[in-house]
Amino acid sequence: MNQDSKLVDLGAERAKRVHDLNEKRLNEVRQAFEQAMPLTSPKKKPKKKPKKR
C-alpha cells in the first residue's frame, strides 16, 4: 500500500477552513450592511428649468 496517497496536508486544510469561516463572516456583515443601507441606485433629480428674470 502506498501511504503517500493517504497523507493529508493539515496546513492546507486549516487554511481552507479559516478562509471559509472568514468568507461566511464577510457575507453576514455584507448582508447586514445592505439591510441598513441599501445599495440601490440613487434617484436622479429632474433638471430644473432656469428661472426667468
C-alpha positions as CSV (number, residue, x, y, z in Angstrom):
1,M,0.0,0.0,0.0
2,N,1.1,3.5,-0.7
3,Q,1.0,5.7,2.4
4,D,1.6,8.9,0.5
5,S,-1.9,8.8,-1.1
6,K,-3.5,8.8,2.4
7,L,-1.5,11.8,3.8
8,V,-3.4,15.0,4.4
9,D,-1.8,18.4,4.4
10,L,-3.1,19.7,7.7
11,G,-1.8,23.2,6.9
12,A,-3.7,23.4,3.7
13,E,-6.9,22.0,5.3
14,R,-6.7,24.6,8.1
15,A,-6.1,27.4,5.6
16,K,-9.2,26.3,3.7
17,R,-11.3,26.1,6.8
18,V,-10.1,29.6,8.1
19,H,-10.9,31.0,4.6
20,D,-14.4,29.5,4.7
21,L,-15.0,31.0,8.1
22,N,-13.8,34.4,7.1
23,E,-15.9,34.3,3.9
24,K,-19.0,33.4,5.9
25,R,-18.4,36.3,8.4
26,L,-17.8,38.7,5.5
27,N,-21.1,37.6,3.8
28,E,-23.0,38.1,7.1
29,V,-21.6,41.6,7.5
30,R,-22.3,42.4,3.9
31,Q,-26.0,41.4,4.3
32,A,-26.4,43.4,7.5
33,F,-24.9,46.4,5.8
34,E,-27.1,46.1,2.8
35,Q,-30.2,45.9,5.1
36,A,-29.1,49.0,7.0
37,M,-28.1,51.0,3.9
38,P,-29.5,49.5,0.7
39,L,-27.2,49.9,-2.3
40,T,-29.9,51.0,-4.7
41,S,-29.0,53.4,-7.4
42,P,-29.7,57.0,-6.3
43,K,-32.7,58.7,-7.9
44,K,-31.8,61.2,-10.5
45,K,-33.1,64.7,-9.8
46,P,-35.0,66.2,-12.7
47,K,-33.4,69.1,-14.3
48,K,-34.9,72.4,-13.2
49,K,-35.9,74.9,-15.7
50,P,-33.8,78.1,-15.5
51,K,-35.6,80.9,-13.7
52,K,-36.9,83.7,-15.8
53,R,-35.7,87.1,-14.8
